[in-house]
């Protein structure tokens, strides 16, 4: 038996005896606590107690926030945020050590609180209690019996962690290389590299938003370290490499602190990380052209921030979702690293970032954590019964790029709204200024909200006179901004550069935004369109109202009232898959009344209907104003909220759909002048991005269509993706 193992066995046996026999000041037995369980962060979990030589759990009967406070403080956290009954973090194993626990909140240990006594319980593990502690740790907190904690495999608990760049690298963004330091006892300390491994570095890089680590030339760092005063932390670290955070790694052996003689055979740990492509320093244009971007197999959709979203995988040319059965931080981290981010902050279940569509491609996913892609992980190919209510999602660690420091919102009633002010270079100095609102719209506002970490845009404003911004920032410093919506910063959008061009000027016409954490997501039901398509020949005199609303092709302007128009008719069912209701941008008072049809339009263009030739040229068109946005049908358990009758509120509730039947006016494409042939039938919802959505890529439906002059066939309808022709 090796010496460390022998020491561990001896210490464990000795300390178990000590725990069993030692009495604390209040006469209660000494215990050890830990947090455990499924789908959790390091500061939350099922409460487990080490007593009498074995780990057990605590029953939720009579448990309170005061008991949670005692648990959290005993574990070294400043306070408790909440507690959870009914085995929220999974059912534990072994004994239920404590039941009917009553604490005042001031006890130094859970063992000091009143209870039925150790091992006296009428509970089952379905009643195991969990707690959520504040992330802030008690400064200088030191659990006793360090050697024993090492033997029991306790995790690293420090106040903070940082990569401290050398002076020559301080201005680089992001910081990828430097000395690793941990904050403990209120002081920053280095870790001795004698037992440091690549797996440890992998975990640190993942925490800081980088998918991988690389070897580093330690020579310049060694010279630098010799000149610096060192202050080592008293432990080594043992990571397996697939932990999401240093706090999930095991505490290593205790390091003997001997002043300048500490770590004589080594030096302070240096970490070097590889950033993902989106965060890497830009490469030359020539290199970029030569680089062939591969078709990704995994993507994120519906997330408000960079590096978060519903997980979707590509299989047999079709995007689908991942079921949340067994979904955990390890699988989430594989996704994050694959996409060029760091490890996962959270593995989300229950369609927390919206429901996807199409097939559920993967279920019961199990990853080791070292796979290059989620598609390499094991999953159950035969598992059935997963619905989109169980879609898995992730939130990834991303590098600190300082994007939010180059932009601000000014004058709003709350931090989520205001005039957009950017930091720009003027005459060699950085100054704050406004953005010209010409062409400013939802897509541009989306990029601003994301850059500030405020979520989605709820509105884009072209006039901001009602928000009193910073007077020193009134000058326009950016104009001509056009964004595709995928940019990480406004700077990355197309804009005029140094030559500002803003006809209306800034002032009241400065760009503004309001942001929100949630957004709707409209998706057209493709099978309904495919199943309801048919042709109808209708006389011109019966189409006067539709003609007034521009629902016929331009040749109808000169058509004889007795002639017929050939209409391609279909029903459309539009479902809100998002996290907030879809509401028209315009308020009631600005809706437009159409006398002929006797209804209001809340959005002048709600959908575009087009027929395209196979090379993409438009050959016939239609459009639909939203004369009535309402909840026609809702998923089980969801209440209808919107009804158009009596000038009622318009919108589509989350989990509900609005159906436009095939037999109403304008629910068609006028194909009177169309020649027989093969075409692409295209429907685009919210085409002008009037209303912000969490995902615009699923707003387009395309079908193949064949017209022989008398009949029409519609087939192979797809949402969001181009059809293979």
Number of C-alpha atoms within 10 A of each C-alpha: 6 6 8 11 11 11 15 17 15 14 18 18 14 13 16 19 13 15 19 15 12 15 13 14 9 9 10 15 19 20 20 17 19 19 22 21 18 16 19 19 21 17 20 25 25 27 26 26 22 17 21 18 15 11 19 22 29 28 26 23 19 12 20 19 19 19 23 26 28 24 28 28 23 21 23 21 22 18 24 22 15 16 23 21 18 17 22 20 22 19 18 23 12 10 20 24 23 25 24 20 21 18 23 13 19 13 17 13 23 27 25 20 19 14 18 13 15 16 15 14 18 10 16 15 20 15 21 28 27 28 26 25 25 17 16 14 22 19 16 14 19 14 12 8 10 16 17 21 20 21 20 15 14 17 20 19 23 21 21 16 18 15 20 17 18 15 8 7 14 13 10 12 14 19 20 22 22 21 18 22 22 20 18 21 15 14 14 18 19 19 25 25 16 14 14 18 15 15 16 21 24 27 27 29 30 33 25 25 29 29 27 22 22 14 11 13 10 14 9 9 17 15 10 11 14 11 8 9 9 17 18 23 22 17 18 19 21 22 25 15 20 23 24 28 22 25 21 19 22 22 24 22 19 14 15 13 14 10 11 11 9 18 18 10 9 13 20 25 21 25 24 23 23 20 25 20 13 12 19 13 12 9 8 8 9 8 9 11 9 8 9 8 8 6 7 11 16 20 18 21 21 28 25 23 21 19 21 25 24 24 27 25 21 16 14 5 11 14 21 21 28 27 28 24 18 16 24 22 26 22 25 27 32 27 30 32 26 22 22 22 32 33 36 29 24 21 21 24 22 17 23 19 28 30 24 28 18 12 16 21 19 26 24 16 20 18 23 12 23 16 16 13 19 26 18 13 17 14 18 12 11 8 12 11 8 17 18 21 15 21 29 30 32 28 27 30 27 26 21 13 12 12 15 16 11 17 22 21 24 21 18 18 9 10 13 20 24 24 29 26 27 24 18 20 13 12 7 7 8 12 16 20 27 30 28 29 28 20 13 22 25 24 23 25 27 33 26 32 30 25 23 21 17 20 24 27 30 23 21 24 19 21 17 22 15 11 17 14 22 15 9 9 17 17 18 24 26 25 27 19 21 18 22 12 19 14 20 19 21 25 18 14 18 14 17 15 13 12 10 16 17 19 10 12 17 24 20 17 21 29 28 31 26 25 25 18 18 22 29 25 28 25 26 25 20 21 14 16 21 21 12 14 18 17 18 14 13 14 15 18 13 12 18 16 17 17 18 13 17 16 23 26 17 13 10 19 11 7 12 11 13 11 12 18 20 20 20 21 22 21 21 23 18 24 26 27 28 26 22 20 22 24 20 21 15 15 11 15 7 12 17 15 13 14 9 11 14 9 17 20 21 26 23 17 17 22 21 19 20 23 27 19 16 15 9 10 12 15 15 20 21 22 23 22 19 21 22 23 27 26 25 17 18 19 12 8 7 12 14 18 16 21 17 16 11 6 11 13 19 23 24 29 27 26 22 25 27 23 20 21 14 18 11 12 17 24 24 27 24 28 21 18 12 13 11 13 13 17 21 25 24 21 24 22 22 19 15 14 13 19 23 28 28 26 20 20 15 19 20 22 24 23 22 22 22 16 16 11 11 8 12 16 15 19 18 13 21 22 24 16 15 11 15 7 7
